[in-house]
Amino acid sequence: MTAWNLKKILGDLHEEIQSNLSRARSSIGHPGEKGDVSEDIWLELFQEYLPARYHALKAHVVDSEGTFSNQIDVVIFDRQYSPFIHKFQNSTVIPAESVYAVFEAKQTMNAGLVDYAHKKIASVRRLNRTSLPIPHAGGEYPAKPPFHIIGGLLCLESDWKPPFGDSFHNSINNGGDGSLDLGCVAAHGFYHRDTKSDQYVVDMERKSATGFLFKLISQLQLAGTVPMIDVEAYAKWLTD
């Protein structure tokens, strides 16, 4: 009987993601279809391996003021406490209070696509998020301040050589409201922003897709639970 090998299991997960992204890039000719397949690969990873309280979809995000974000390739949101998710055909709208993380998924990384990701992520973070006090047997807990929404860019390769050199750091440090917290370049490594030093840390030694997934899960754990949404703030839109 063959013994289990954790190193091989985790390594195989990375190899599967990188292989699927490579196949999408080399075998699909239409740019739009190629992009859609790449997004689906990342979505399937999150849907398969994130804890059940989280769900991942391509979606728009809306707030109680009626403001919508840009369409986001990957929205990771709460599915346990979210009171409503609007779905019609392939379009999905998610309330801002339910969002944990947002990612753009592209074939490659370069200055233009990093800037594009900054703008898409900022369109979500700028939305208004309500938060109500949480009742319990002895009274109520104060309303939870909305936490920082994780944002990042996911891709197969980098146009920069080296992929994580000065060009990468110069580009990624100009995010403002759309700053990237972590991301993956499957063929080269993954990165995250260290909150204590406010510097980007790049890891090119470990299996990048799996390492990125574990780093994301650890950051989701630190975020805790989404705020208690004020549903009545949305109900005002029911009037004619």
ZADO-1210 file (C-alpha; in nm, 4 decimals, padded with zeros to 6 digits):
<atoms>
<atom x="00.0000" y="00.0000" z="00.0000" code="MET" pos="1"/>
<atom x="00.1348" y="00.3436" z="-00.0977" code="THR" pos="2"/>
<atom x="00.1785" y="00.5803" z="00.1973" code="ALA" pos="3"/>
<atom x="00.0149" y="00.9234" z="00.1921" code="TRP" pos="4"/>
<atom x="00.2533" y="01.2121" z="00.1243" code="ASN" pos="5"/>
<atom x="00.1348" y="01.5583" z="00.2292" code="LEU" pos="6"/>
<atom x="00.4123" y="01.7320" z="00.0370" code="LYS" pos="7"/>
<atom x="00.2993" y="01.5592" z="-00.2833" code="LYS" pos="8"/>
<atom x="-00.0703" y="01.6351" z="-00.2194" code="ILE" pos="9"/>
<atom x="-00.0063" y="02.0068" z="-00.1745" code="LEU" pos="10"/>
<atom x="00.2387" y="02.0167" z="-00.4631" code="GLY" pos="11"/>
<atom x="-00.0075" y="01.8419" z="-00.6939" code="ASP" pos="12"/>
<atom x="-00.2690" y="02.1104" z="-00.6209" code="LEU" pos="13"/>
<atom x="-00.0303" y="02.3807" z="-00.7414" code="HIS" pos="14"/>
<atom x="00.0690" y="02.1779" z="-01.0478" code="GLU" pos="15"/>
<atom x="-00.2968" y="02.1299" z="-01.1388" code="GLU" pos="16"/>
<atom x="-00.3720" y="02.5034" z="-01.1221" code="ILE" pos="17"/>
<atom x="-00.0611" y="02.6041" z="-01.3176" code="GLN" pos="18"/>
<atom x="-00.1210" y="02.3332" z="-01.5778" code="SER" pos="19"/>
<atom x="-00.4847" y="02.4330" z="-01.6276" code="ASN" pos="20"/>
<atom x="-00.3935" y="02.8010" z="-01.6658" code="LEU" pos="21"/>
<atom x="-00.1202" y="02.7124" z="-01.9143" code="SER" pos="22"/>
<atom x="-00.3588" y="02.4980" z="-02.1174" code="ARG" pos="23"/>
<atom x="-00.6144" y="02.7788" z="-02.1248" code="ALA" pos="24"/>
<atom x="-00.3537" y="03.0212" z="-02.2545" code="ARG" pos="25"/>
<atom x="-00.2095" y="02.7905" z="-02.5214" code="SER" pos="26"/>
<atom x="-00.5157" y="02.6059" z="-02.6481" code="SER" pos="27"/>
<atom x="-00.7935" y="02.8694" z="-02.6519" code="ILE" pos="28"/>
<atom x="-00.7704" y="03.1212" z="-02.9328" code="GLY" pos="29"/>
<atom x="-01.0420" y="03.3753" z="-02.8524" code="HIS" pos="30"/>
<atom x="-00.9171" y="03.6285" z="-02.5912" code="PRO" pos="31"/>
<atom x="-01.2574" y="03.6579" z="-02.4221" code="GLY" pos="32"/>
<atom x="-01.3024" y="03.2822" z="-02.3892" code="GLU" pos="33"/>
<atom x="-00.9436" y="03.2478" z="-02.2704" code="LYS" pos="34"/>
<atom x="-01.0113" y="03.5024" z="-01.9960" code="GLY" pos="35"/>
<atom x="-01.3361" y="03.3344" z="-01.8946" code="ASP" pos="36"/>
<atom x="-01.1668" y="02.9958" z="-01.8589" code="VAL" pos="37"/>
<atom x="-00.8855" y="03.1468" z="-01.6494" code="SER" pos="38"/>
<atom x="-01.1403" y="03.3054" z="-01.4166" code="GLU" pos="39"/>
<atom x="-01.3239" y="02.9745" z="-01.3863" code="ASP" pos="40"/>
<atom x="-01.0029" y="02.7948" z="-01.2862" code="ILE" pos="41"/>
<atom x="-00.9489" y="03.0316" z="-00.9932" code="TRP" pos="42"/>
<atom x="-01.3181" y="03.0236" z="-00.8978" code="LEU" pos="43"/>
<atom x="-01.3149" y="02.6439" z="-00.8902" code="GLU" pos="44"/>
<atom x="-01.0078" y="02.6498" z="-00.6656" code="LEU" pos="45"/>
<atom x="-01.1841" y="02.8736" z="-00.4123" code="PHE" pos="46"/>
<atom x="-01.5154" y="02.6888" z="-00.4327" code="GLN" pos="47"/>
<atom x="-01.3403" y="02.3581" z="-00.3737" code="GLU" pos="48"/>
<atom x="-01.0911" y="02.4487" z="-00.1008" code="TYR" pos="49"/>
<atom x="-01.2227" y="02.7463" z="00.0975" code="LEU" pos="50"/>
<atom x="-01.4300" y="02.6675" z="00.4089" code="PRO" pos="51"/>
<atom x="-01.8043" y="02.6350" z="00.3441" code="ALA" pos="52"/>
<atom x="-01.8860" y="02.9748" z="00.5004" code="ARG" pos="53"/>
<atom x="-01.7233" y="03.1384" z="00.1974" code="TYR" pos="54"/>
<atom x="-01.8424" y="03.1353" z="-00.1617" code="HIS" pos="55"/>
<atom x="-01.6746" y="03.2680" z="-00.4766" code="ALA" pos="56"/>
<atom x="-01.8433" y="03.4078" z="-00.7871" code="LEU" pos="57"/>
<atom x="-01.7916" y="03.6613" z="-01.0636" code="LYS" pos="58"/>
<atom x="-02.0179" y="03.9484" z="-00.9612" code="ALA" pos="59"/>
<atom x="-02.1032" y="04.3137" z="-00.9149" code="HIS" pos="60"/>
<atom x="-02.1166" y="04.4489" z="-00.5600" code="VAL" pos="61"/>
<atom x="-02.3848" y="04.6988" z="-00.4511" code="VAL" pos="62"/>
<atom x="-02.4356" y="04.9110" z="-00.1404" code="ASP" pos="63"/>
<atom x="-02.7510" y="05.0389" z="00.0322" code="SER" pos="64"/>
<atom x="-02.7130" y="05.3753" z="-00.1439" code="GLU" pos="65"/>
<atom x="-02.7648" y="05.2039" z="-00.4797" code="GLY" pos="66"/>
<atom x="-02.4037" y="05.2383" z="-00.5946" code="THR" pos="67"/>
<atom x="-02.2580" y="04.9467" z="-00.7893" code="PHE" pos="68"/>
<atom x="-01.8969" y="04.8378" z="-00.8261" code="SER" pos="69"/>
<atom x="-01.7374" y="04.7385" z="-01.1530" code="ASN" pos="70"/>
<atom x="-01.7818" y="04.3727" z="-01.2415" code="GLN" pos="71"/>
<atom x="-01.5247" y="04.1747" z="-01.0436" code="ILE" pos="72"/>
<atom x="-01.3743" y="03.8479" z="-01.1693" code="ASP" pos="73"/>
<atom x="-01.3706" y="03.6830" z="-00.8254" code="VAL" pos="74"/>
<atom x="-01.5761" y="03.7974" z="-00.5266" code="VAL" pos="75"/>
<atom x="-01.5349" y="03.5941" z="-00.2087" code="ILE" pos="76"/>
<atom x="-01.8321" y="03.6561" z="00.0139" code="PHE" pos="77"/>
<atom x="-02.0188" y="03.5258" z="00.3149" code="ASP" pos="78"/>
<atom x="-02.2837" y="03.2655" z="00.2384" code="ARG" pos="79"/>
<atom x="-02.3916" y="03.1905" z="00.5941" code="GLN" pos="80"/>
<atom x="-02.5233" y="03.5298" z="00.7011" code="TYR" pos="81"/>
<atom x="-02.5810" y="03.7065" z="00.3659" code="SER" pos="82"/>
<atom x="-02.9563" y="03.7824" z="00.3486" code="PRO" pos="83"/>
<atom x="-02.9832" y="03.8205" z="-00.0272" code="PHE" pos="84"/>
<atom x="-02.7849" y="03.7486" z="-00.3391" code="ILE" pos="85"/>
<atom x="-02.9384" y="03.8465" z="-00.6737" code="HIS" pos="86"/>
<atom x="-02.8715" y="03.6066" z="-00.9610" code="LYS" pos="87"/>
<atom x="-03.0084" y="03.6194" z="-01.3142" code="PHE" pos="88"/>
<atom x="-02.8579" y="03.4013" z="-01.5863" code="GLN" pos="89"/>
<atom x="-02.4822" y="03.4617" z="-01.5502" code="ASN" pos="90"/>
<atom x="-02.5134" y="03.7941" z="-01.3646" code="SER" pos="91"/>
<atom x="-02.4784" y="03.8125" z="-00.9871" code="THR" pos="92"/>
<atom x="-02.5124" y="04.1075" z="-00.7476" code="VAL" pos="93"/>
<atom x="-02.3846" y="04.0828" z="-00.3890" code="ILE" pos="94"/>
<atom x="-02.4384" y="04.3309" z="-00.1020" code="PRO" pos="95"/>
<atom x="-02.1210" y="04.5112" z="00.0018" code="ALA" pos="96"/>
<atom x="-02.1497" y="04.3991" z="00.3650" code="GLU" pos="97"/>
<atom x="-02.1087" y="04.0340" z="00.2616" code="SER" pos="98"/>
<atom x="-01.7757" y="04.0739" z="00.0809" code="VAL" pos="99"/>
<atom x="-01.4494" y="03.9406" z="00.2235" code="TYR" pos="100"/>
<atom x="-01.2177" y="03.9620" z="-00.0773" code="ALA" pos="101"/>
<atom x="-01.2067" y="04.0602" z="-00.4451" code="VAL" pos="102"/>
<atom x="-00.9613" y="03.9532" z="-00.7142" code="PHE" pos="103"/>
<atom x="-00.8986" y="04.0238" z="-01.0783" code="GLU" pos="104"/>
<atom x="-00.7894" y="03.7203" z="-01.2817" code="ALA" pos="105"/>
<atom x="-00.5717" y="03.7799" z="-01.5873" code="LYS" pos="106"/>
<atom x="-00.3382" y="03.5755" z="-01.8070" code="GLN" pos="107"/>
<atom x="-00.0352" y="03.7872" z="-01.7239" code="THR" pos="108"/>
<atom x="00.0840" y="04.0651" z="-01.4943" code="MET" pos="109"/>
<atom x="00.2118" y="04.4033" z="-01.6134" code="ASN" pos="110"/>
<atom x="00.1821" y="04.7696" z="-01.5156" code="ALA" pos="111"/>
<atom x="-00.1402" y="04.8237" z="-01.7079" code="GLY" pos="112"/>
<atom x="-00.3157" y="04.5244" z="-01.5564" code="LEU" pos="113"/>
<atom x="-00.1968" y="04.6074" z="-01.2048" code="VAL" pos="114"/>
<atom x="-00.3412" y="04.9584" z="-01.2483" code="ASP" pos="115"/>
<atom x="-00.6628" y="04.8045" z="-01.3869" code="TYR" pos="116"/>
<atom x="-00.6883" y="04.5789" z="-01.0807" code="ALA" pos="117"/>
<atom x="-00.6313" y="04.8786" z="-00.8508" code="HIS" pos="118"/>
<atom x="-00.9304" y="05.0575" z="-01.0058" code="LYS" pos="119"/>
<atom x="-01.1593" y="04.7540" z="-00.9941" code="LYS" pos="120"/>
<atom x="-01.0769" y="04.6830" z="-00.6286" code="ILE" pos="121"/>
<atom x="-01.1215" y="05.0500" z="-00.5342" code="ALA" pos="122"/>
<atom x="-01.4723" y="05.0424" z="-00.6841" code="SER" pos="123"/>
<atom x="-01.5647" y="04.7835" z="-00.4191" code="VAL" pos="124"/>
<atom x="-01.3832" y="04.9321" z="-00.1200" code="ARG" pos="125"/>
<atom x="-01.5463" y="05.2731" z="-00.1738" code="ARG" pos="126"/>
<atom x="-01.8958" y="05.1322" z="-00.1323" code="LEU" pos="127"/>
<atom x="-02.0896" y="05.2096" z="00.1849" code="ASN" pos="128"/>
<atom x="-02.1258" y="04.9179" z="00.4289" code="ARG" pos="129"/>
<atom x="-02.3857" y="04.9173" z="00.7063" code="THR" pos="130"/>
<atom x="-02.3335" y="04.7488" z="01.0434" code="SER" pos="131"/>
<atom x="-02.5873" y="04.6912" z="01.3229" code="LEU" pos="132"/>
<atom x="-02.5413" y="04.6022" z="01.6902" code="PRO" pos="133"/>
<atom x="-02.5539" y="04.2254" z="01.7472" code="ILE" pos="134"/>
<atom x="-02.8151" y="04.1066" z="02.0008" code="PRO" pos="135"/>
<atom x="-02.7344" y="03.8295" z="02.2482" code="HIS" pos="136"/>
<atom x="-02.8924" y="03.6787" z="02.5593" code="ALA" pos="137"/>
<atom x="-02.7476" y="03.9448" z="02.7924" code="GLY" pos="138"/>
<atom x="-02.8025" y="04.2484" z="02.5717" code="GLY" pos="139"/>
<atom x="-02.6145" y="04.3384" z="02.2559" code="GLU" pos="140"/>
<atom x="-02.2654" y="04.3705" z="02.1211" code="TYR" pos="141"/>
<atom x="-02.1743" y="04.7021" z="01.9547" code="PRO" pos="142"/>
<atom x="-02.1842" y="04.7209" z="01.5773" code="ALA" pos="143"/>
<atom x="-01.8729" y="04.5691" z="01.4215" code="LYS" pos="144"/>
<atom x="-01.6694" y="04.8169" z="01.2165" code="PRO" pos="145"/>
<atom x="-01.6458" y="04.6986" z="00.8550" code="PRO" pos="146"/>
<atom x="-01.3111" y="04.5292" z="00.8017" code="PHE" pos="147"/>
<atom x="-01.0618" y="04.5847" z="00.5220" code="HIS" pos="148"/>
<atom x="-01.1691" y="04.4027" z="00.2045" code="ILE" pos="149"/>
<atom x="-00.8820" y="04.1895" z="00.0738" code="ILE" pos="150"/>
<atom x="-00.7867" y="04.2638" z="-00.2866" code="GLY" pos="151"/>
<atom x="-00.5466" y="04.1116" z="-00.5344" code="GLY" pos="152"/>
<atom x="-00.4460" y="04.0060" z="-00.8853" code="LEU" pos="153"/>
<atom x="-00.4266" y="03.6429" z="-01.0019" code="LEU" pos="154"/>
<atom x="-00.2440" y="03.5349" z="-01.3153" code="CYS" pos="155"/>
<atom x="-00.0254" y="03.2713" z="-01.4785" code="LEU" pos="156"/>
<atom x="00.2824" y="03.4685" z="-01.5778" code="GLU" pos="157"/>
<atom x="00.4468" y="03.8112" z="-01.5603" code="SER" pos="158"/>
<atom x="00.5565" y="04.0351" z="-01.8465" code="ASP" pos="159"/>
<atom x="00.8338" y="04.1694" z="-01.6224" code="TRP" pos="160"/>
<atom x="01.1754" y="04.0107" z="-01.6096" code="LYS" pos="161"/>
<atom x="01.2419" y="03.9389" z="-01.3316" code="PRO" pos="162"/>
<atom x="00.8728" y="03.8967" z="-01.2410" code="PRO" pos="163"/>
<atom x="00.9076" y="04.0491" z="-00.8934" code="PHE" pos="164"/>
<atom x="01.1771" y="04.3098" z="-00.9524" code="GLY" pos="165"/>
<atom x="01.1708" y="04.6899" z="-00.9312" code="ASP" pos="166"/>
<atom x="00.8990" y="04.7235" z="-01.1966" code="SER" pos="167"/>
<atom x="00.6679" y="04.5033" z="-00.9919" code="PHE" pos="168"/>
<atom x="00.7266" y="04.6965" z="-00.6702" code="HIS" pos="169"/>
<atom x="00.6988" y="05.0383" z="-00.8384" code="ASN" pos="170"/>
<atom x="00.3671" y="04.9415" z="-00.9966" code="SER" pos="171"/>
<atom x="00.2073" y="04.7629" z="-00.7035" code="ILE" pos="172"/>
<atom x="00.2870" y="05.0384" z="-00.4537" code="ASN" pos="173"/>
<atom x="00.0647" y="05.2916" z="-00.6331" code="ASN" pos="174"/>
<atom x="-00.2712" y="05.1383" z="-00.5464" code="GLY" pos="175"/>
<atom x="-00.4317" y="05.3909" z="-00.3114" code="GLY" pos="176"/>
<atom x="-00.7876" y="05.2763" z="-00.2332" code="ASP" pos="177"/>
<atom x="-00.7336" y="04.9816" z="-00.4667" code="GLY" pos="178"/>
<atom x="-00.4137" y="04.8506" z="-00.3092" code="SER" pos="179"/>
<atom x="-00.3328" y="04.4843" z="-00.3651" code="LEU" pos="180"/>
<atom x="-00.2987" y="04.2791" z="-00.0466" code="ASP" pos="181"/>
<atom x="-00.1930" y="03.9499" z="-00.1976" code="LEU" pos="182"/>
<atom x="-00.1856" y="03.7694" z="-00.5281" code="GLY" pos="183"/>
<atom x="-00.0429" y="03.4828" z="-00.7275" code="CYS" pos="184"/>
<atom x="00.1643" y="03.4540" z="-01.0419" code="VAL" pos="185"/>
<atom x="00.1313" y="03.0768" z="-01.0742" code="ALA" pos="186"/>
<atom x="00.4424" y="03.0232" z="-01.2854" code="ALA" pos="187"/>
<atom x="00.6691" y="03.2337" z="-01.0613" code="HIS" pos="188"/>
<atom x="00.5474" y="03.2826" z="-00.7029" code="GLY" pos="189"/>
<atom x="00.3003" y="03.4626" z="-00.4804" code="PHE" pos="190"/>
<atom x="00.3121" y="03.7849" z="-00.2815" code="TYR" pos="191"/>
<atom x="00.1413" y="03.9575" z="00.0093" code="HIS" pos="192"/>
<atom x="00.1617" y="04.2929" z="00.1810" code="ARG" pos="193"/>
<atom x="00.2930" y="04.2698" z="00.5355" code="ASP" pos="194"/>
<atom x="00.0678" y="04.4947" z="00.7455" code="THR" pos="195"/>
<atom x="00.3337" y="04.5628" z="01.0104" code="LYS" pos="196"/>
<atom x="00.6056" y="04.6852" z="00.7757" code="SER" pos="197"/>
<atom x="00.3692" y="04.7896" z="00.4933" code="ASP" pos="198"/>
<atom x="00.6109" y="04.6175" z="00.2553" code="GLN" pos="199"/>
<atom x="00.5438" y="04.3485" z="-00.0037" code="TYR" pos="200"/>
<atom x="00.6820" y="04.0038" z="00.0674" code="VAL" pos="201"/>
<atom x="00.7443" y="03.7758" z="-00.2308" code="VAL" pos="202"/>
<atom x="00.7682" y="03.3966" z="-00.1994" code="ASP" pos="203"/>
<atom x="00.9241" y="03.2186" z="-00.4983" code="MET" pos="204"/>
<atom x="01.0378" y="02.9098" z="-00.3114" code="GLU" pos="205"/>
<atom x="00.7123" y="02.7331" z="-00.2305" code="ARG" pos="206"/>
<atom x="00.4436" y="02.6009" z="-00.4655" code="LYS" pos="207"/>
<atom x="00.2830" y="02.9323" z="-00.5538" code="SER" pos="208"/>
<atom x="-00.0868" y="02.8429" z="-00.6047" code="ALA" pos="209"/>
<atom x="-00.1035" y="02.6377" z="-00.2854" code="THR" pos="210"/>
<atom x="00.1021" y="02.8889" z="-00.0879" code="GLY" pos="211"/>
<atom x="-00.1236" y="03.1697" z="-00.2043" code="PHE" pos="212"/>
<atom x="-00.4358" y="02.9721" z="-00.1082" code="LEU" pos="213"/>
<atom x="-00.3044" y="02.9123" z="00.2439" code="PHE" pos="214"/>
<atom x="-00.2094" y="03.2796" z="00.2847" code="LYS" pos="215"/>
<atom x="-00.5585" y="03.3826" z="00.1720" code="LEU" pos="216"/>
<atom x="-00.7252" y="03.1455" z="00.4189" code="ILE" pos="217"/>
<atom x="-00.5101" y="03.2836" z="00.7013" code="SER" pos="218"/>
<atom x="-00.6114" y="03.6415" z="00.6130" code="GLN" pos="219"/>
<atom x="-00.9792" y="03.5425" z="00.5932" code="LEU" pos="220"/>
<atom x="-00.9498" y="03.3894" z="00.9391" code="GLN" pos="221"/>
<atom x="-00.8151" y="03.7180" z="01.0760" code="LEU" pos="222"/>
<atom x="-01.1085" y="03.9088" z="00.9229" code="ALA" pos="223"/>
<atom x="-01.3580" y="03.7090" z="01.1309" code="GLY" pos="224"/>
<atom x="-01.7283" y="03.7354" z="01.0446" code="THR" pos="225"/>
<atom x="-01.8923" y="03.9966" z="00.8248" code="VAL" pos="226"/>
<atom x="-02.0849" y="04.2812" z="00.9976" code="PRO" pos="227"/>
<atom x="-02.4559" y="04.2428" z="01.0688" code="MET" pos="228"/>
<atom x="-02.6145" y="04.3989" z="00.7611" code="ILE" pos="229"/>
<atom x="-02.8902" y="04.6603" z="00.7979" code="ASP" pos="230"/>
<atom x="-03.1440" y="04.5050" z="00.5622" code="VAL" pos="231"/>
<atom x="-03.3859" y="04.7951" z="00.6151" code="GLU" pos="232"/>
<atom x="-03.1295" y="05.0282" z="00.4571" code="ALA" pos="233"/>
<atom x="-03.1802" y="04.8329" z="00.1352" code="TYR" pos="234"/>
<atom x="-03.5561" y="04.8068" z="00.1785" code="ALA" pos="235"/>
<atom x="-03.5981" y="05.1776" z="00.1018" code="LYS" pos="236"/>
<atom x="-03.5517" y="05.0893" z="-00.2656" code="TRP" pos="237"/>
<atom x="-03.8781" y="04.8923" z="-00.2620" code="LEU" pos="238"/>
<atom x="-04.0926" y="05.2061" z="-00.2926" code="THR" pos="239"/>
<atom x="-04.2150" y="05.3208" z="-00.6349" code="ASP" pos="240"/>
</atoms>
